[in-house]
Every structure is written in C-alpha cells, then in structure tokens.
C-alpha cells in the first residue's frame, strides 16, 4: 500500500514545483504555493496498486518520479490503457463526477507522487479559477489521447540485465547510449558508479540494502532522471544489490541474451523477476544478440515461451544499423512499414521497398495483410532489395491462382500452388520451419477468424501458416485451420492495418503502402445482362466488348475487402508517409505483370519521397 512521508530533499521539491508550473501554466506564484501546501508526499513500490476500478475516488495524484500503468478490467480480460509518466496527473475524473474509479492504477516501478484529497480539491476549485481551468484542460487532453489511441510514452529509465554468459554489456550499453543521444541526454549508471552507496564488504553476497540506503539511492536516481532524457542502469551479471535496484527503478527491463546459448532462466531472472514478490510491473523486453554473420535467427520461441516478455528484438551488436534500430524502438521513434493487400498489385510493395532503401530510410517494424504480408516478410527478413526481388520473382513465376478445382466445395482454387509459392519464399529467405519470431525485424500479419468473426493480429507462430491464413480469400482459396478455428484473408476486416502498426511498441512514424484503386469505375448499362449475353460478349475482341465487368474470381477478391476499402480515408490519416501507386490497370489476378508493377511502385515511391523531402525531411535516414 502507498506510504506517506515527511518533506522531501530540495531536489524533489524543485522537481515537484517544476511539474506544477508545467501543469498549471500561467498560475501565479501565490496560487502555486497554495496548491503546494495542500499536497502530501506518497511513495509506492513497484507492483503496488494506488487505485482500483470501481472504488470511490478520494484523491488525485501527480507523479513526481517513477512510472504508473492504467488498466481497465473488461468482462474477460485486463487491458492496458496507458502509462503515466513524470509530471502527469491521474485520478481527477472521479473527484469531478463523484463516480467510482473507471480504471485500476498500478506502479510499474518504485515511484514518488503527491496526492490531493477531495476536500482540498473542492476548495481549490472554489477559490482558484486558474486551477479549475488547468484541470479541465487535462481532462480534455486525456479524452483526446484515448480517442487517438496514442502509443505509450517512451521509457526514461531502462535496466540492461544480462541473462546469459558472453554478453558484453558495457560495449552494448555504450553503443545504445550513443544512438539514444540523437534523441536526448543519456545517463549511464553501473555498480561501480554506485559503489559508494553499497557497503558490499560488510554484507553477504546477494543481501538486500537497508531501507535507509534504498531511499538514498532512490533519491539519487530521481535526481539523475530529472536531468536526463534517458537513464541506462547496467545490472550486474549475477544477483546483487545493484541488480535489485536496477529492476526496482526501471521503466523497462532489457533482458540481454547470447542467442546461441541455452534458453534457460538466469539467476537474475529467477531472483528478481520470478520468485521475488511483488513481481515488477516493468515491461520485459527480450533482446537476443547475434553474431554479424548470422544468416537468420532460429529457435526464438524457446526464449519467449519461458518468459512473459512484452516484446523481443534480434540485434547484431556489431552492426550499427541494428543498434540504431534498438535505440529507435526504445526512444519510440521507430519506423513502421505497412503493406496492404491487393493480389498481383502487391508486387508494387517491392518497388516501394527499393525506393526506401535507396533513399536511406530505415524500417524497424513491418506489417501487412494478404499479399502485403507475404512481401512484408521479405522486408522483415532484412533482405537487400535484389535478394527480395529474386525470391519473389522466382516464387511467383507460376500463377498462384491457376489451379482451379473441378469441385468447388469450399473454394474456387485448390490453393496448392499458393502454398508452394509461400513455402518456397519463406524457405529461401528464412529456412525450413521458420516462425514469425525468427524474423530479424518485428512483424505482424492480419487474418480473419471466421469461426469467431473477428480480426486476428498474428505476432507469433508458424510463418508459413500465418501467411497462408492472411492470403486465404474466402470462397477463392481454402481457409486455414489454426487452434480449432478457421482463419481466412485478413482483408475482410483490415486490408491496410496502419491502425495496428500505430499501437506497436516503439513505433513513432508509420509509412503506408495502399493498393486500393484511385478511380471509381462506373457501369455504363442500366441492367445486368443475361449469362448468354455475357458469354457472347466475352467472345468479342476486347476493344469491342460492351460489358466491362469483373470476372467471378475478381469479384470475390474485391468483395472481401470492400469494408476495408471503405476505411481508406481513416487509415490514410494515420500514416506519416503515404504511398498509393497508380495501379488501376492492374487486376488483382494479373500475376504476369510482375516487372511492370514493381517498376510502377518504385517510380511512384520516388516521386512521393522527392515531394516529401521538399516539404518535410524523411522519417529516419540511416
């Protein structure tokens, strides 16, 4: 439970006043001191609950240092809504409305706050219009944030914890700090820098620091945090008092592992993340470290299945591009690339990818639907354009929808050719038995759960099966059985999943490649012709045909994505860089137009990027 404490050291008083001035804006000094006099200091330990959903609201909190997480308990799950960073106020809504708490508030790490009880809150509103205005502004901003689904704020303090042998933590920390410095001031602390706060010689190994010492360390860390944008806490290789401090004061914990080592739980994990209550609420990020000459990761599932990690990353520490990607993800400035579905038009994705690479724009996260998911796999595999182009060209040399079935019980096409194409593409780029988790760059694809009538975002599992699920157009291709459910093409719900990318951890910039038609085609006859009339018309030369209608396969393909296409404008608004290649003359089944479509995607992307550079610099250049 939260504990109240006497007045704080000078640096914390100064930090509090800084937050108050930022929050209340033009409030005069006398009014500011009036607010300050009514605030009470509160300390919480990581994992403590400050508010519970449904409880009566008795006070509001302002976070001075640390980090909090807001949950909402729905009927069948606990959902993370947002995180509270330094200087933010939380809990004011219940004081305004007298309604029960709408969410649960938990400390991610050891945190320091101030509270304002309901009686003082009511009195301040009555005596100070400026205070009332500031709090009203806070509520409006909160509601706008929730509607826009803004991503979670960047972490300030990160613990770097080795969980295998042969991890050069010092070198990796130095490299990460260098790349993070592009986005702010970075501080680095290890046990040597904090040695004066530990009397290691007088204690048994692994003993806990006393309460007084812990408090002095916490205050020092608060002071360092207040003057830095990022603080890296370098944990020891074995359990120690310092490692415990790192865990208790981290917004996020990076678990650093030699990817070639056994995927066992380390002593640090067992002591500080598993067996030691209360369990830290800080997000755990699995960072698997590879040699520079590693062809592609493998066996990632073994690491993730043993740990409740929020996310994972594959990093080759000796490659600056990989370390820059890690820094962008941790600073919430990563670039996500979204590739829409669209049948044969999807070859344009490779042209866009070529243009992005030539312009030096880094891609950190990739997602897609249907054919977009297949092409996104090549990007997530960190393949040069030439390699990705060769794999796609060879894999799609055969018409993937050319195997009509004589007895269309469940689909028009057998799907065998497409399966072979996807398997060949994955095998050439990732080897046999690859999983989504084994891709160099974080990846997701969209499928539709036909059994439960909902969208599915696939982050893990068999890569071939996930891709086949995402491309299984209802009625055209057979669905995929997974976990007792039938999965089919993701375009039914979300053909251009930029909204999903916006919610991915670390993504700050979204690049979208939309394949929807730019031109709405009108029908030039009043009523549908008969079947015989259509058949006779088909026998005429193309330029003399009267009825320009989509074929049955094309009709099925386009019908499945109508709902997604209707959301195109909303999706476009969520992108920072938007590509929509002119592909109106390319049908969704024009698989023979590979070179033409790739070239159109490339030329369009260059045109967009030139205009973008003229008005606004490109997102992230390597």
N, C-alpha and C positions, 0 to 999 in steps of 0.2 A: 504493500500500500504506500501511497505518497507520504513523505515526511516533511514537516515544516522545519525551517532552520532560522537562526538569528541572522542579522545583517551580514552581507557578503563582503569579500575583499573589494578594493577600489576598482579593479579592472572589470569585475562583474557588474558593479553599479554603473560604470561608464558604458558597458555593453548594453545594459538594460535601458539606460537613457537614450542611447543611440537607436535602439529598436523602437522606443516610444516616439521619438521625434520622427522616425521614418513612417511609423504607422499613422500618427495624428497630423502629420504635415505642418500646417501653419499655426498650430496650437501655441499660444504664448507660454512663456516660461512659468508663470504663476499657475496657470491651469495644468501644465505638465507636472509640476511638483504636487499639485492637488491629487492628480491621478496616482502619482508615485506613492504618496503617503498611504493610499488605501490598498496597495499591493502587498501580498505575502509571498515569501520565497518558498518554493517547493522543490524537493529532489525526488527523482524516481530512478529505480534500477531497470535496466533492460528487461523487458518482459512484463513489467508492472502495467496494470490497467488503471487509467485515470477516470474513464467514463465508460458506462455500459449502456448499450442500446436499450431503451425502454425505461431507464432510471429517470428520476426527477432531476432537472437541472438546478444546481445550487450555486455554481460559479462558472466563470470563464477562465481560460489560461492563455498566457503569452509565453511562447517558447524562447528562452534566452540562449540556451545551448543544448545540443543533442538533436534528436530526431524522433518523430512520432508517426504512427501509422493509423489511418482511419479505416475501419471495417464496417460493412453492413451485413447483418445476418439475414439472408433470404430464406425462403422455405426449405431449400435443400442444400444450401452452401453458404460459406462465409466468403464475402467478396471484398477485395481490397479496393477502396475508393480513391484514396490519395495519400500522400505523405505530407507531414507538416515539417517545414524547415525553420531555421532560426528566424525570429522576428515575426512569425505568424501568430495570429490569434485564433483560438478554436473554442467552441462551446457557447458562443454568444447567442446563437439562434434560440436555444431553449429559454434563455433569460428574457428575450423579447416576447416569445409566444406563450410561455408557460406550458409548452408541450413537452412530452418526455423526450429524452435524448434520442436523436434519429440514427446514431451510429455509436460504435464502440471505439475508444481511443486507447492505443497501447504504445508504450515506449519501445522503440526499436533498440535503443541503447541507453546507457546511463545518461540522464538528461536533467537540466535545471530549468525551472519555469517560475513564473509568478502567477498568482491567482487573484481574482477579484470576485468577491462574493455577491450574491444577488442584491442585498440591501445597499451596498456601496455602489453597485452598478446602477440601481434605480435612482439613487441620489445624484450620481454624476450626470445622468441623462436629464434630470430635472434642473440642474444648476448650470450645465455647460452645453450649449447647442453645438459647439465645435466637436465635443466628444461624441455626441449623438450622430453628427454628420459623418465622422470618421468610421464609426461602427456600421452605419448604414451602407457606406461605400464598400466596406469589407464584405458585407452580405451579398451585395450586388455582384462584386467581383467573384465571389465564391460560386454563385449560381451560374455565372457566365463560364467559369472554368469547368464546372461539371458538365455543362451542355456541350462544350467543345471537346470533351474527353482529353484534356491536356495531359501529356505524359508526366510521370513522376519526376520531381526535381532531381538535379544531379546530386550525387553524394559529395559531402565535404571531406569527411574522414574515412579513409579506406585502410583496412588491415590487409597486409600481404602475408599469408601464412603458408609456409612450405608444408606439404603433406606427403612428400616422398624424399628420398635422398637424391643427391645430384641435381639440386636446384640452386643455381647461382642467384640467390635472392638480391644480393647487393647490386649486381650488374643489371638485373631486370628492373629493380626499383629506380636506379639511376636513369635508365633508358625511358621508363614510363614517366618519371618526373620531367625529363627533358621535353617529351612530347606534350605532356599536360601543360607545360609552361606557355604554350601557344595560346591557351585559353585563360590564364590567370596565374597568380602567385602560388608556388608549391613549396610546402614544408615537408621535410623527411625526418622521422624520428625512429631510432632503433634503441636496443637495450643499452648500448654503450653511451648514447647521448643522454639516457635517463638514469645512468648508473648511480648518480648521487642520491636518487630517491629510493634506492634499494640498499639494504644492508645484507647483501647476499651471504657474506661470510658468517653472519650470526644466525642464519636460518637454514633449515633443512631444504634440500632441493625440492622445488615444486610447492613450497609453502606459500600461504596466502599473505598478502600485505595487510597490515593492520588498517582499521577503519580510518584513523587519522592520516596515515600515509596515503591511503587510496584517495582521500579527499584532497590532499595537497596535490597529488598527481592529476586528479580530475580538474582542479582549478587551473593548473599549468596548461593542460591540454585545451581547456576552454579559451585561455588567453591566446594560445598559439592559433587556434581555429579562428578567433576573431580577427586576426591579422593576415590570414591566408585564404585563398580560394579553395585549395586542396591541401589535405594533410595525409601523408602516407606513413602508416605505422607498420614498421617492419618487425614481424614476430620472430621469435627465436625458432631454431629448428627442432627443439624439444620443449616439452611443457616447462613453463617458468612463470614467475610473477608478471614479467613484462608481457608475455604472450596472453595471459589472462586480461591484462589491462587493454591490450590491442583489441581483443574480442569485445570487451565491455563498452568500449568507446568508439566502435566502428559503425558507420552508416551502412557499409557493405564490406563483406569479407571475401577477398580473392584467395581461393584455395589453389595453390601453385603445385602442379604435379608434373613429374617427368612422365610423358605419355608412354614410354617404353617400360615403365615399372609396373609391378602388380597393382591392381586397383583396390588395394586394401585400405581400411580406415587407419589413419595415422594416430599416434598417441595424442597429438594436439587436438584432433577432431574428437576422439573418444572422451577426453577430459573436459574440453571447453565447449563442445557443440552437441554432445550426445548425453553424457552421463551427469553433467553438472547443471542442476536446476537453479533458477529458471532458465530455460533454453533461450538463447539470444534470438531476438526478433529480426536481427540484421539479415539482409539477403545474402545468401552464399552463392558465389559465382565460381564455377569450376573452370580453371584456366589450365588447359593441357598443353604442355610445352614440347615442341618437336625440333628435331634437327632440321637444318636448312634444306637438306637433300631428301627429306621425306616426300614420297610421291603423293600420298594422300593418307589421312588419318584412318584408323580402324579400331574396332573394339571400344568405341566411346560409350556404348550402352553399359558396359561393366562398371565404369566410373559413375555414371549417373544413377544407375539402379541402387547403388549403395548410399546415396546421399540425397537429401531433399533440397537440391540446389534450385535456385531461381532460373539460372541460365548457365550456359557453358560457352567457352571460346577455345578455338585452336590457334596457337600462336607459335611462330618460329622466332625466338627472341633475337636471333642474329640478323633477321630481315627487318630493316627499318619500316617497311610498309605494314608488316604485321603489328609492330609495336605502336605505330601511328593509329592503326585500327583499334587496338585495345584502348588507347588514350581517348579516341573519339567516342567510343562506346561509354567509357567511364565518365566522360565530360558531357554526355548527352548531346554530342554534335555529330553523331554518326549519320551516314547517308544510306537511306534505304531505297532500293530499286524495285518497282512493282511492274510486273508484266501481265497484261490482260490476256484472256482467251480470245480465240478468233480463227481457229482452224489453220489453213495454209497461210493466212495473213501473219501468223506468229513467227514466220521466218524473219519478219522485219525487226524483231527483237534483237537478232544478232547484228543487224546493221546499226542499230542504236548503240549496242554494246561496243561495237568497233569505234564509233564516234566518241563515246565517253572515254574509252581508253586512250585514244589519240589525243584528246583534249586534257588528259591527265587528271580526270575526275575519278576519285576513289569511290568504290562501292563497298559498303560494310555489311549490309543485310539485304537479302534478296527474297522476294515472294512472288507467287503467281498463281494463276488459275488455268487449268486445261493445258493447251499448248504453251501458254505462258509459263506454267510450272515446269514443263519439260525444258524450255530454254533457260529458265532461271537456274535450273540445276547445273548447267554448264558454267554459268557465271559464278554460282556459289562454290563450284569446284576450283575456282581461281585459275581457270584455264586462259591462256592467251587467246586472242580472237582467232588466230589462224588455226589453232587446235580445235576450238569450239566449232568453227566453221567446217573443218574437215569431218568432225564427228557427225554433225547434223546433216551435212551433205550426203555422206555415205549411208547414214541410218535411214534417211527419208528418200533414198534413191527409188525405193518401191512405194507405190501408192498405198498409204496406210489404211485407206478405206476402200480398197479394191476387192476385198474378199466378201462379197455378198453371200448371204446364207439363203439356201433354197427354201428353208422352212423357218421363216422369221417369227419364231415363238416368242422371243424376248427382245430381239434386236435385228436391224436390217443387215448389219455387218457381223461377221464372226468374231472380229476383234483379235484374231490370232496374229495378223500382220502387225498391228499396232503394238501388241505385246512384245513381239520380236524386235521391233524398232526401239521401243523404250528400253528393253533389256540390253540391246546392243549398245545404245548410247551410254547407259549407266556403266556397263562393264568396261567400255573403252575409257571412260573418264574416271571411274572410281573402283573398278574391280568387281568381282562377284560378291554377292551378299552384302552390299553397301546399305547403310542406314542413313536416314536424314541427318542424324547426329554426327556422321563422319564427314560431312562436307566442311571444307575449310571455313567458309563464311556461313553465318547463321541464315537459316532458310525456313520458309513455311510454304505450304500449298493449301489451296481451298478445295474441299469436296462437299458434296451434299449427302447428308444422311437421309436416305429415302425412307428408312424404317421409322425414324423419329421426326421427320420433316423439319430438319434444322441444318444450319451451316456448320461445317467442321473445319477447324484450323489445325492442320497437321504439322507438328514440330518434330515429332519423333516417330520411329518405326521404320519398317522395310521401305526403302526408297522406291523401288520398282512398283510395289503395291500401292504406295501413296500416289505416285504419278498416274498409274492406271485408273485409280479412283477419281482423280481430278479430271481426267480426259474422257471418262465413260459417259458420253452424251446419252441421256435417256431415250430409248427407242432406237437409237442408231448403233450404240455399242453396248455390250453386256455389262451390267453392274458388277461391282467387286464386293465380295463378302469379307467383312472385317469385324471381328469382335461380336459376331452374331447379328450384325446389321448389314443392310445393303447400302453401299456407297456408290454415288454416281457423280457426274460432272459438276464441279463447283460453280460453274457459270449460272446455274439455276438460281442461286442466291446472290453470288458476289463474283461477277466476272472481272472486276477491276478493283482488287481489295486494298486500295490505299488507306481505307479506314483501319484495317487490320494492321498495316505497317505503322500507322501513326501511334499505335499502342505498344509497339515493340520496345523493349528495354534499350535505351541508349539512342534511339533514332531521333534526330533533330531536323533532318532535311529529307523530304520524300520526292523522288523522281518517278514519274509515272509514264508508262507507255500504253496508250489506249488504242485499241484496234477497231473501235466502232466506226461505222460509216459516217462520213461527213454529210452525205447527201440523202435526203429522204426521197425515195423513188415513188412517184405517183402511178396509179393504174389508169390506163387510157381506154378502158371499156367499162360499160355500165354493169354488166352481169358476168358471172363466171361462165365460161364456155363449157360445153359438154366434153366428156372424156374423148369422144371420137374427134371432135373439133381440135382439141389439143394435140391428139396424135397426128392428125393430118398436118397441123401447123409445124410439128417437130420435123416432118419430112421435107419442109421447105428449106431453102438456103437461109442462113442466119439473118442476112440483111433484109429478107422478105417476110420474116415471121411477124405475125400480128400480135401474138400473146407473149409478152415478156413477164414470165412468172418463174419463181424459184422452183427448182426440182424438189422432189419429195425429201431427199436427204438434206438439201439446203434448207428447206422449210423446217424440218425437225431441228437442225442445228441452230437456226436463228430463233426459233420459238423458245428454246430452252434458256436463252439469255435475254429475253425481252424485258423481264423485270430488272435485271442488272443494267441494261442499257437505259432504262428509264431513270436510273440513279446517276447517270453520267455527269450531269452538271454538279451535283453534290460531291461526287468523287473528284472531279477536276479541281474543285475549290480546295481540296485537302492536299494538293500537290504544290511543291515549290518550283519544280521544273516539269513541264507537261509536253509530251510528245503524242501526236496523233497523225501518223503517216498517211498520205493520200493513197488509199488502197481500195477505192470504190470499184475499180475494175478487176479486183482480185476476189474471186469467190472463196468461200471457206473450204472448198474441196479442190482448189487449184494447186495441187501439190507439185505439179510440174514447173511452176513458176518460181522455183527457189531463188535463182540468181537475181531475177527481176525484183522480187520482194525484198531480199536482203539489201540490194542497192537502193531501193526507194526508202527503206528505213534509215540507211546510212546518210543519204543526201538530205532527208528531212531533218535528221538529228543535227547535222552540221549547221543547217540553216537556223534552227531554233537556238543552238548554242551560240552562234555568232550574234544573234539578236540579244540573247540573254547577257552575253559579255558586254554588250554596248550599254546596257541599262543597269545591270547588276552583276557583280562577279559570280563566277561559277561556284557551286556549293563547296566542294573541297577538292583542291588540287594536290596531287602527290608530288 
